[in-house]
Amino acid sequence: SDDDDAESRSSRVTQLCTYFQQKYKHLCRLERAEARQKKCRHTFRKALLQAASKEPECTGQLIQELRRAACSGT
């Protein structure tokens, strides 16, 4: 009976470890995806600012088109 209890406990501990490892990997993936998205937004804003300084009218049109696309996509 003690052997069964120890084996059962060991099995539960192993399952918990596996569960937490999977959760940790998932959170790491989410964090990396968020970091990539943040970097993309920064790069996009920087490019938009450069475009606005060189071609303000075209940039304004682009922003309007992006807003329309965002509104129709949601």
Sequence and secondary structure as in RCSB ss.txt:
>XXXX:A:sequence
SDDDDAESRSSRVTQLCTYFQQKYKHLCRLERAEARQKKCRHTFRKALLQAASKEPECTGQLIQELRRAACSGT
>XXXX:A:secstr
 HHHHHHHHHHHHHHHHHHHHHHHHHHHHHHHHHHHHHHHHHHHHHHHHHHHHH HHHHHHHHHHHHHHHHHH 
